[in-house]
């Protein structure tokens, strides 16, 4: 009886060893890569800092702050938008100057560029004065379609003390 029992146990062990299911493959399918985006919408621009001095090394519009407005240019250097000016603006990180948009977009995600130019409106101060160019912050769209952080919701750049954030929606 002992022998029969031992044979049964041995047969069970051999059967389990031979017929056990071992697989190195993962039954979970690989994630499908997200299709590449073909269009980006710029929905908002925040200016959170401006250069403190003008090209002559003088503070903007003493004794007041500059009357800021922006111009937006695309990759063909075509002016696409000019905002109204904000009198005596001094944007900060906690209180940025915000401009929102409805239909600012591009499908050129390879060489597309958005240039944000900051200007100081001097026409209201002295009508014969020309407006002061405060600086330009370029955003190259291709920078936001590659790498590990593709298609971000926003991008921040600091060029010569002008800090500009663009907010984007991708399709």
Beta strands, then each sheet from edge to edge (+ up, - down):
strand 1: 40-49
strand 2: 68-73
strand 3: 79-82
strand 4: 97-106
strand 5: 113-120
strand 6: 132-140
strand 7: 154-159
strand 8: 162-170
sheet 1: 4+ 1- 8+ 7-
sheet 2: 3+ 2- 5+ 6-
end
